[in-house]
Amino acid sequence: MSLSIFTNASSMASTNALNKSNNALATAMERLGTGKRINSAADDAAGLQIATRLQAQSNGMGVAQRNISDATAMLQTAEGAFDEVTNIMHRMKDLATQASNGTNTDKDLTSMQSEFKELGTELGNIMSNTSYSGDKLFTKLGTAVDFQIGASSSEKMTLDIATDLGKVTTTTTALGTASIATGTDASAMIDTLNGALDEVSTVRSSLGANINRLGHTSNNLSNMKDNTDVAIGNIMDADFAAEASNMTRNQMLSQTSMSMLKQSNSMSGMVMSLLG
């Protein structure tokens, strides 16, 4: 290598190596400090785009999981109300069966009718006043209800029990004014209540099926979200072992580059010794 005052190739090479090692050291320290491999788009533009899309999906699935919990609670409230409706109807059928027996006195029938009437009134109360989140539940379920159960607009579950619920509502309204005051009325009421119980069972079956579906949907959604979060971590999270190794290596390279820069800058002094 020729000696020159104007161009010191060794110094420039050492300076370049020092800048590279310092930049790499700064990157490693930033990643160790934040715990993230990608701290700006410049770190990995393609990776950031993929991770952003995955994060949006993960966030949507997290909200959908809460939606499913809310929907499940709503349907369980309705199913619980119909469980009590079923219990009341069973008791009303027992009373009708008892009242249709010819051994009853007028006082017996009056007593049974009194209880029967109160039970019918409570049926109406349950159907009219069962609420969820401040809304009349069976009014809300009187039309089709869409539940958002996923991160995309197409992931919906539609519950439509309006027709069957309408039959139950009509029947319970009629039972509120029904009578078993005579043996004839009581006998007819047995068949009426058998039909009413079938109508309630149809609605409860639909509610139960949808509750079970939501449970399976939640399990699948949880699995998808977990694996999506793993994918995000693979892209975004810093590998602490690798970055610690990078930091140590670049610290050493930075120190050796500074040492070589000092040595290369002293080479220009050799030119002066030729002139002495």
PyMOL commands that set and color helices and strands:
alter all, ss='L'
color gray80, all
select helices_A, chain A and resi 9-34+45-99+106-129+137-140+162-175+183-236+240-266+269-275
alter helices_A, ss='H'
color red, helices_A
select strands_A, chain A and resi 131-132+135-136+145-148+156-159
alter strands_A, ss='S'
color yellow, strands_A
deselect
rebuild
show_as cartoon
